[in-house]
Amino acid sequence: MSTTTLPARARVPSPGESNVSHLSTHSSLPSQASAPSPIATPGPLGLLAIALTTFLLSIINAGLVSPAVQPVVFGELFAFGGIVLILSGMWAFRVGHTFGATAFTGYGAFFLSFWALFQFYIKEIPPAKVGSAIGLYLLAWALFTLVIFIASFKTNRVTNVVIGLLLLMLVLSGIGKAGGYVALVHCGGYVGLVVALGTAYIACAELLEAVHGRSILPLKPLP
C-alpha cells in the first residue's frame, strides 16, 4: 500500500532514510558504477493475495454463501494467501521495505497457518471449544495487526484506513467466534469485504503506476 511509486530504477533508501513507508515495495538494487538492472515491485502481487484471500474468507463469514463451500478456500489459502504472500514479503525485504515485508510475510504466515489449522489440527480440539480456539487465534492476530496499523500512519490514507478496518474485522470475528455471537461474525465478514475491496484498489493503483510510469489512481499521503 503506497504513498508514491518510485521509478523502476529507484535506489534503496540510505541508512539515514526511513524504509518504513508503505505496503508497496517500490525500490531497486543499490546504485553501482554501471546502470543496475531494475527489480519489479512485489507490492501488487502481495496486495492481491491479501485481497483475494480476505474476500473468500469474508464472504463465508458474512453468511452470503454456505459454510459448506469452505473446502474450496483451502487451496487458495495455502497457495496464494500463504506461499505467494510469504514470497512477496521476502522480495520486499530484498528491495529494502521493512513495512511491506513485515506485513506480507506476517499475513502470509497467518493464512498458511489458518490452512494448517483446518487441515491438520482442528480435529484435536474438542468440538465445544473450536469456536473459542478460533476466536483466540484471530484475536492474537489482531495484536499483530495493531502494530501494523500504528506503523501505517506513515503511509497514506487508503492504506491506513484499510489496515484499521482489518483490525476491526479481526476483533469482531475473534469475539464473535469465541463467544458464539453469529451476528458479530457476520459483521466481521462484511468489514472484511470492504478490506478486500480496499486492498484490491491499492493493488490496482500500484500496478497501473508500475505499468504506465505515472500515478493514475490516487493514494493521498498522510500529513
C-alpha positions in Angstrom: 0.0 0.0 0.0 1.8 3.0 -1.2 2.2 6.7 -1.0 4.1 7.1 -4.3 5.5 4.9 -6.9 9.3 5.2 -7.3 10.8 4.8 -10.8 11.7 1.3 -11.9 15.4 2.1 -11.1 14.9 3.8 -7.8 17.6 3.2 -5.2 17.3 1.5 -1.9 17.0 4.2 0.9 20.3 5.0 2.6 20.7 4.2 6.3 19.7 7.7 7.3 16.4 7.4 5.4 13.2 5.6 6.6 12.2 2.5 4.8 9.0 2.0 6.7 6.8 3.8 4.3 4.1 1.6 2.8 2.9 -1.9 1.9 4.0 -1.2 -1.6 7.7 -2.1 -2.2 8.9 0.1 -4.9 12.7 0.0 -4.9 15.7 -1.4 -6.7 19.3 -2.6 -6.3 21.8 -0.1 -4.8 23.3 2.2 -7.4 26.5 0.9 -8.9 29.0 2.3 -11.4 27.1 0.6 -14.2 23.3 1.0 -14.6 21.6 -1.5 -12.3 19.0 -3.9 -13.5 15.6 -2.9 -12.3 13.8 -5.0 -9.8 10.0 -5.3 -10.1 8.0 -4.3 -7.0 6.3 -7.2 -5.3 3.6 -4.9 -3.9 0.7 -5.5 -6.3 1.2 -9.3 -6.1 1.2 -9.3 -2.3 -1.7 -6.9 -2.1 -3.8 -9.0 -4.5 -3.0 -12.2 -2.4 -4.4 -10.4 0.7 -7.4 -9.1 -1.2 -8.5 -12.4 -2.8 -7.9 -14.4 0.4 -9.7 -11.9 2.6 -12.6 -11.8 0.1 -13.1 -15.6 0.1 -13.0 -15.9 3.9 -15.2 -12.9 4.4 -17.9 -13.8 2.0 -18.3 -17.0 4.1 -18.2 -15.2 7.4 -20.7 -12.7 6.3 -23.2 -15.6 5.6 -23.5 -14.7 1.9 -22.6 -18.3 0.9 -23.0 -21.6 2.7 -20.1 -22.6 5.1 -20.3 -26.0 3.2 -18.2 -24.4 0.5 -15.2 -23.8 2.8 -13.0 -26.5 1.4 -12.8 -24.6 -1.9 -10.9 -21.9 0.0 -8.3 -24.1 1.5 -6.2 -24.5 -1.7 -6.2 -20.7 -2.2 -5.2 -20.2 1.5 -2.2 -22.5 1.0 -1.0 -21.4 -2.4 -1.9 -17.7 -3.0 -2.7 -16.5 0.5 0.2 -18.4 2.1 3.1 -19.2 -0.2 2.8 -16.3 -2.7 2.3 -13.8 0.1 5.4 -15.0 2.0 7.4 -14.9 -1.2 6.2 -11.3 -1.7 7.4 -10.5 1.8 10.8 -12.0 1.1 11.1 -9.9 -2.1 10.0 -6.8 -0.2 12.9 -7.5 2.3 15.2 -7.7 -0.8 14.3 -4.3 -2.0 14.5 -2.7 1.5 11.0 -2.0 2.5 10.5 -3.2 6.1 6.8 -2.3 6.4 5.7 -4.2 3.4 8.0 -7.1 4.1 6.7 -7.5 7.7 3.1 -7.2 6.7 3.3 -9.5 3.7 5.3 -12.2 5.4 3.2 -12.0 8.6 -0.2 -12.3 6.9 1.2 -15.0 4.6 2.0 -17.0 7.7 -1.4 -16.1 9.1 -3.2 -17.6 6.0 -0.9 -20.6 5.8 -1.3 -21.4 9.5 -5.1 -20.9 9.2 -5.0 -23.5 6.4 -2.9 -25.9 8.5 -5.3 -25.4 11.5 -8.3 -26.7 9.4 -6.3 -29.4 7.6 -4.4 -31.0 10.5 -5.2 -29.7 13.9 -8.8 -28.7 14.4 -9.8 -32.3 14.9 -7.7 -32.4 18.1 -9.8 -29.6 19.6 -12.9 -30.7 21.5 -15.9 -29.7 19.3 -17.3 -27.5 22.1 -14.0 -25.5 22.2 -13.5 -25.0 18.5 -15.1 -21.5 18.4 -13.1 -20.4 21.4 -9.9 -21.6 19.9 -10.5 -19.9 16.5 -11.5 -16.7 18.4 -8.3 -16.8 20.4 -6.3 -17.3 17.2 -8.0 -14.3 15.5 -7.6 -12.0 18.5 -3.9 -12.9 18.6 -3.5 -11.8 15.0 -5.4 -8.6 15.9 -2.5 -7.7 18.1 -0.1 -8.2 15.2 -2.4 -6.0 13.1 -2.5 -3.3 15.8 1.3 -3.0 15.4 0.9 -2.8 11.6 -1.9 -0.2 12.0 0.3 2.0 14.2 3.1 1.9 11.6 0.6 2.6 8.8 0.3 6.2 9.9 3.5 6.8 8.0 1.9 5.6 4.7 -1.2 7.0 3.0 -4.9 7.4 3.9 -6.1 4.4 2.0 -3.6 2.1 3.5 -4.2 3.4 7.0 -8.0 3.1 6.7 -7.8 -0.4 5.2 -5.5 -1.7 7.9 -7.7 -0.1 10.5 -10.7 -2.0 9.1 -8.7 -5.2 9.0 -8.0 -4.7 12.7 -11.7 -4.2 13.3 -12.6 -7.3 11.2 -10.3 -9.5 13.3 -11.6 -8.1 16.6 -15.2 -8.6 15.6 -14.6 -12.1 14.2 -12.5 -13.1 17.1 -15.0 -12.1 19.7 -17.8 -13.5 17.7 -16.2 -16.9 17.3 -15.1 -17.0 20.9 -18.5 -16.1 22.3 -20.6 -17.8 19.7 -22.1 -14.4 18.6 -23.1 -15.1 15.0 -24.1 -11.5 14.3 -20.6 -10.3 15.2 -19.0 -12.9 12.9 -21.3 -11.7 10.1 -20.4 -8.1 10.8 -16.7 -9.0 10.7 -17.4 -10.7 7.3 -18.9 -7.5 5.9 -16.0 -5.4 7.2 -13.7 -8.0 5.6 -15.3 -7.5 2.2 -14.6 -3.8 2.5 -11.0 -4.6 3.4 -10.7 -6.9 0.3 -12.0 -4.1 -2.0 -9.8 -1.5 -0.5 -6.7 -3.7 -0.8 -7.6 -4.5 -4.4 -7.9 -0.8 -5.1 -4.4 -0.2 -3.7 -3.0 -3.1 -5.7 -4.6 -1.8 -8.9 -3.2 1.7 -8.2 0.3 0.2 -7.7 0.1 -2.0 -10.8 -1.1 0.8 -13.0 1.6 3.1 -11.8 4.2 0.5 -12.4 3.0 -0.2 -15.9 2.3 3.4 -17.0 5.1 5.1 -15.1 2.8 7.6 -13.5 0.1 7.8 -10.9 -3.4 7.0 -12.2 -5.5 6.0 -9.2 -4.9 8.4 -6.2 -3.3 7.3 -3.0 -3.2 10.5 -0.9 -0.2 10.7 1.5 -0.9 11.2 5.2 0.4 14.5 6.6 
